[in-house]
Amino acid sequence: MNKNVLFKYGRIIVLVIFLLSIIFNLSFGSVKIPISEIFKSISNQNQIHYLIWKLRFPRILMGIISGAGLAIVGSVFQTIMKNPLVDPYLIGTSAGAGFGAVLAIYIAASFYKYFSITFFSFFFSFLASFLTILLARKKGIIPITHLILSGVLISTTFSSGTILLINFSRRNITNAYVWLFGSLSGITFKDLIIPAISVIGFFIFSILKSKELDIIALGEEEAKILGVEVEREKWIFYLLGSFVISTIVSKVGIIGFVGLIIPHAARILTGSKHKLSLFGSFLLGGIFLSLADTISRTIVSPIEIPIGVITSFIGAPLMFILLKRGVAK
């Protein structure tokens, strides 16, 4: 297919797949429900209605919100850091947020009841990201190899801290294991509020700033010549992106590879202009994570596999392909 034609219809294709994926995810689970029954259940207050609209639907929405958030943050981070391998998972942001969430739960369970999981997630996600960049920086630049190695080091450190906290208080925070590989189990409509506001807010802000992102993508020197305050824009996006990741991780745990592979897929379908690629990342991220969740709860039903395991099995080979194709030069 011609690239121009693909870019022209890419958004429509992604939007159609997005809508179809919602119906597919509502239908499949430990109990398969025919699509015709899904529409009938909207008005029928029965067991199927409860299963679809009270249990599956909020879970699917969280998958869409989380996937979209991880994807657009990954896309923006790749631009402002001038690095196609940047991902909230790889640079330690997710691991830091997970550690902060578990620390808040540990303190609340052991010492003091009222601690903000979101605040702790944000603080440690920002700290982890800052330490990764600080360690990777060399003579004013951040080489890809250094960034990956620093990210692995910081992620491992915070992940080890998370496991240590869980083992300190097994009885009180056994459910904190969710933060190691992620899960959408038990999500309610109430859980959607903060992540939805943060993700949609970041998406709108990024679209409004899409021209600045396009200019930054050309190079920092060119951006400065064109009047963009690069450092200020980078830190604003960095802070807002870390907050988005913290709100997602505080609800569903650490989920890797979404922010790495989805932005590249979106650019293939919509082109490199951020106004279009961010839209594509939003939809594709939602499709990918909600489908991964459906796989996680159906592949060995009634046992549920952590969603991060599914995204890693899919994401790792795709990352290898990106490296082999020279995307990460």
DOBA-444545 format. One record per residue (C-alpha): x negated, z, y negated. Coordinates in steps of 0.2 Angstrom, whole numbers, plus 2048, in hexadecimal, padded with zeros to 3 digits. Last residue first. Layout:
BEGIN
+-----+-----+-----+
|   x |   z |   y |
+-----+-----+-----+
|   X |   Z |   Y |
...
+-----+-----+-----+
//
This chain:
BEGIN
+-----+-----+-----+
|   x |   z |   y |
+-----+-----+-----+
| 79A | 84F | 7EC |
| 7AA | 857 | 7F3 |
| 7B5 | 847 | 7F6 |
| 7A7 | 83F | 800 |
| 7B2 | 839 | 80E |
| 7A9 | 845 | 81A |
| 7AC | 854 | 80F |
| 7BF | 84F | 80D |
| 7C0 | 84D | 820 |
| 7B9 | 85E | 823 |
| 7C5 | 865 | 817 |
| 7D3 | 85D | 821 |
| 7CD | 864 | 831 |
| 7CD | 876 | 829 |
| 7DE | 874 | 821 |
| 7E9 | 871 | 830 |
| 7E2 | 880 | 83B |
| 7E0 | 88A | 82B |
| 7F2 | 887 | 825 |
| 7F8 | 88C | 836 |
| 7EE | 89C | 837 |
| 7F3 | 8A1 | 825 |
| 805 | 8A0 | 82B |
| 803 | 8AF | 837 |
| 80A | 8AA | 848 |
| 81B | 8B1 | 84C |
| 820 | 8B5 | 85E |
| 832 | 8B0 | 862 |
| 82D | 8A2 | 862 |
| 81C | 89A | 866 |
| 81D | 88B | 85B |
| 82C | 891 | 851 |
| 827 | 89E | 844 |
| 816 | 897 | 840 |
| 81D | 885 | 840 |
| 82A | 889 | 833 |
| 81E | 892 | 829 |
| 812 | 883 | 829 |
| 821 | 878 | 823 |
| 824 | 884 | 815 |
| 812 | 884 | 810 |
| 810 | 871 | 811 |
| 820 | 86C | 808 |
| 81D | 879 | 7FA |
| 80B | 873 | 7F7 |
| 811 | 861 | 7F7 |
| 81E | 864 | 7EA |
| 813 | 86E | 7DE |
| 804 | 863 | 7E2 |
| 80E | 853 | 7DE |
| 814 | 85A | 7CD |
| 802 | 860 | 7C9 |
| 7FC | 84E | 7CE |
| 808 | 846 | 7C2 |
| 804 | 84F | 7B2 |
| 7F2 | 852 | 7B8 |
| 7EE | 83F | 7B8 |
| 7E4 | 83C | 7C8 |
| 7F0 | 831 | 7D1 |
| 801 | 835 | 7D9 |
| 7FF | 833 | 7EB |
| 7EC | 835 | 7EE |
| 7EC | 842 | 7E0 |
| 7F9 | 84C | 7E9 |
| 7EF | 84C | 7F9 |
| 7E0 | 852 | 7F0 |
| 7EA | 860 | 7E8 |
| 7F1 | 865 | 7F9 |
| 7E0 | 867 | 802 |
| 7D8 | 875 | 7F9 |
| 7E6 | 880 | 7F2 |
| 7EF | 880 | 803 |
| 7DE | 884 | 80C |
| 7E1 | 897 | 80E |
| 7F0 | 8A3 | 80E |
| 7ED | 8B5 | 80A |
| 7FC | 8C0 | 80A |
| 80E | 8BC | 807 |
| 815 | 8C7 | 7F9 |
| 805 | 8CE | 7F0 |
| 7FC | 8BE | 7F4 |
| 809 | 8B4 | 7EA |
| 808 | 8BF | 7DB |
| 7F5 | 8C0 | 7DB |
| 7F3 | 8AD | 7DD |
| 7FE | 8AB | 7CD |
| 7F4 | 8B8 | 7C4 |
| 7E4 | 8B0 | 7C9 |
| 7EA | 89F | 7C2 |
| 7EF | 8A7 | 7B2 |
| 7DE | 8AF | 7AF |
| 7D5 | 89F | 7B4 |
| 7E0 | 893 | 7AA |
| 7DD | 89E | 79B |
| 7CA | 89F | 79F |
| 7C8 | 88C | 7A1 |
| 7D2 | 888 | 791 |
| 7C7 | 894 | 787 |
| 7B7 | 88C | 78E |
| 7BD | 87B | 78B |
| 7C2 | 87C | 779 |
| 7C8 | 86A | 779 |
| 7C4 | 860 | 769 |
| 7C0 | 84E | 771 |
| 7AD | 852 | 76F |
| 7B0 | 862 | 779 |
| 7B9 | 859 | 787 |
| 7AB | 84B | 788 |
| 79E | 859 | 78A |
| 7A9 | 862 | 797 |
| 7AC | 853 | 7A2 |
| 7BA | 846 | 7A5 |
| 7C4 | 854 | 7AE |
| 7C4 | 85E | 79E |
| 7CD | 850 | 796 |
| 7DB | 84F | 7A4 |
| 7DD | 862 | 7A3 |
| 7DF | 861 | 790 |
| 7EC | 853 | 793 |
| 7F5 | 85E | 7A0 |
| 7F7 | 86D | 795 |
| 80A | 86C | 794 |
| 80A | 868 | 7A7 |
| 7FE | 877 | 7AA |
| 80A | 883 | 7A0 |
| 819 | 87D | 7AA |
| 810 | 880 | 7BA |
| 80A | 891 | 7B5 |
| 81B | 896 | 7B0 |
| 823 | 88F | 7C0 |
| 816 | 899 | 7CB |
| 817 | 8A9 | 7C1 |
| 82A | 8A9 | 7C0 |
| 82C | 8A5 | 7D3 |
| 81F | 8B2 | 7D8 |
| 828 | 8BF | 7CE |
| 839 | 8BB | 7D4 |
| 837 | 8B6 | 7E6 |
| 836 | 8C7 | 7EE |
| 848 | 8CC | 7E9 |
| 84E | 8BC | 7F2 |
| 848 | 8C4 | 802 |
| 838 | 8C1 | 80D |
| 838 | 8CA | 81D |
| 82B | 8BE | 825 |
| 822 | 8B3 | 819 |
| 811 | 8B7 | 821 |
| 7FE | 8B7 | 81C |
| 7EE | 8B7 | 825 |
| 7E6 | 8C7 | 820 |
| 7F3 | 8CD | 814 |
| 800 | 8D0 | 822 |
| 7F5 | 8DD | 82A |
| 7FC | 8E8 | 81C |
| 80B | 8EC | 827 |
| 800 | 8F9 | 830 |
| 800 | 902 | 81F |
| 804 | 914 | 823 |
| 800 | 916 | 835 |
| 7EF | 90C | 835 |
| 7E8 | 915 | 826 |
| 7D5 | 913 | 825 |
| 7D6 | 904 | 830 |
| 7E1 | 8FB | 824 |
| 7D5 | 8FF | 816 |
| 7C6 | 8F9 | 820 |
| 7CF | 8E9 | 824 |
| 7D2 | 8E6 | 811 |
| 7C0 | 8EA | 80D |
| 7BA | 8DD | 81A |
| 7C5 | 8D0 | 812 |
| 7BD | 8D5 | 801 |
| 7AB | 8D3 | 807 |
| 7AF | 8C3 | 811 |
| 7B8 | 8BB | 802 |
| 7A9 | 8BF | 7F7 |
| 79C | 8B8 | 803 |
| 7A6 | 8A9 | 808 |
| 7A9 | 8A5 | 7F5 |
| 797 | 8A7 | 7F1 |
| 792 | 89B | 7FF |
| 7A0 | 88F | 7F9 |
| 79B | 890 | 7E7 |
| 788 | 88E | 7EB |
| 78B | 87F | 7F5 |
| 796 | 877 | 7E8 |
| 789 | 87A | 7DA |
| 790 | 884 | 7CB |
| 786 | 880 | 7BB |
| 77F | 88A | 7AC |
| 76E | 88C | 7B4 |
| 775 | 892 | 7C5 |
| 787 | 899 | 7C6 |
| 78C | 89D | 7D8 |
| 78A | 8B0 | 7D7 |
| 794 | 8B1 | 7C6 |
| 7A1 | 8A5 | 7CD |
| 7A4 | 8AF | 7DC |
| 7A4 | 8C0 | 7D2 |
| 7B1 | 8B9 | 7C6 |
| 7BC | 8B3 | 7D4 |
| 7BB | 8C4 | 7DD |
| 7BF | 8CD | 7CD |
| 7CD | 8C2 | 7C8 |
| 7D5 | 8C5 | 7DA |
| 7D1 | 8D7 | 7D8 |
| 7DB | 8DA | 7C8 |
| 7E9 | 8CE | 7CD |
| 7EC | 8D6 | 7DE |
| 7EB | 8E8 | 7D6 |
| 7F8 | 8E3 | 7C9 |
| 803 | 8DB | 7D5 |
| 803 | 8EA | 7E2 |
| 808 | 8F5 | 7D4 |
| 805 | 907 | 7D9 |
| 813 | 915 | 7DA |
| 812 | 920 | 7E9 |
| 802 | 929 | 7E6 |
| 7F6 | 92F | 7F3 |
| 7F6 | 928 | 805 |
| 804 | 91B | 805 |
| 803 | 916 | 7F3 |
| 7F0 | 916 | 7F4 |
| 7F0 | 90B | 804 |
| 7FD | 8FF | 7FD |
| 7F4 | 8FD | 7ED |
| 7E4 | 8FA | 7F7 |
| 7ED | 8ED | 802 |
| 7F2 | 8E3 | 7F3 |
| 7E1 | 8E4 | 7EA |
| 7D9 | 8DE | 7FB |
| 7E5 | 8D0 | 7FC |
| 7E2 | 8CB | 7EA |
| 7CF | 8CB | 7ED |
| 7D1 | 8C1 | 7FD |
| 7DC | 8B4 | 7F3 |
| 7D0 | 8B2 | 7E5 |
| 7C0 | 8B1 | 7F0 |
| 7BA | 8A0 | 7EB |
| 7C0 | 898 | 7FB |
| 7D1 | 89F | 7FB |
| 7D5 | 89A | 7E9 |
| 7CE | 889 | 7ED |
| 7C0 | 87F | 7E5 |
| 7B9 | 871 | 7F0 |
| 7BC | 863 | 7E3 |
| 7B1 | 86C | 7D6 |
| 7B2 | 869 | 7C3 |
| 7B6 | 87B | 7C1 |
| 7C4 | 878 | 7B5 |
| 7CA | 869 | 7C0 |
| 7C9 | 871 | 7D1 |
| 7D1 | 881 | 7CA |
| 7E0 | 877 | 7C3 |
| 7E3 | 86F | 7D4 |
| 7E1 | 87F | 7DE |
| 7ED | 888 | 7D2 |
| 7F9 | 87A | 7D4 |
| 7F8 | 87B | 7E7 |
| 7F8 | 88E | 7E9 |
| 808 | 88F | 7DE |
| 811 | 881 | 7E7 |
| 80D | 888 | 7F8 |
| 813 | 89A | 7F2 |
| 823 | 893 | 7EA |
| 827 | 888 | 7F8 |
| 824 | 895 | 806 |
| 82D | 8A2 | 7FC |
| 83C | 896 | 7FB |
| 83B | 893 | 80E |
| 83B | 8A6 | 810 |
| 84A | 8A8 | 804 |
| 853 | 89B | 80E |
| 84F | 8A1 | 820 |
| 856 | 8B3 | 820 |
| 865 | 8B4 | 814 |
| 86B | 8A2 | 813 |
| 867 | 89B | 824 |
| 869 | 8AA | 82F |
| 877 | 8B2 | 825 |
| 881 | 8A2 | 825 |
| 87E | 89F | 837 |
| 885 | 8B1 | 83A |
| 895 | 8AD | 831 |
| 89B | 8AC | 81F |
| 8A0 | 899 | 81F |
| 89E | 890 | 80E |
| 88C | 88C | 80F |
| 88C | 88C | 822 |
| 894 | 87B | 823 |
| 885 | 873 | 81B |
| 879 | 87B | 827 |
| 884 | 877 | 836 |
| 882 | 864 | 833 |
| 870 | 867 | 833 |
| 870 | 86E | 845 |
| 869 | 87F | 846 |
| 85A | 883 | 851 |
| 858 | 896 | 855 |
| 846 | 89C | 855 |
| 844 | 891 | 846 |
| 849 | 87F | 840 |
| 858 | 87A | 836 |
| 854 | 882 | 826 |
| 842 | 87B | 827 |
| 849 | 86A | 829 |
| 855 | 86B | 81B |
| 847 | 871 | 80F |
| 83B | 863 | 816 |
| 848 | 856 | 811 |
| 848 | 85B | 7FF |
| 835 | 85B | 7FE |
| 833 | 84B | 807 |
| 83F | 843 | 7FA |
| 835 | 84A | 7EC |
| 824 | 845 | 7F4 |
| 82A | 833 | 7F5 |
| 831 | 833 | 7E4 |
| 821 | 839 | 7DD |
| 817 | 82C | 7E6 |
| 822 | 81E | 7E1 |
| 817 | 818 | 7D2 |
| 807 | 81F | 7D9 |
| 809 | 816 | 7E9 |
| 80E | 806 | 7E0 |
| 7FE | 807 | 7D6 |
| 7F3 | 80B | 7E5 |
| 7FA | 7FB | 7EE |
| 800 | 800 | 800 |
+-----+-----+-----+
//
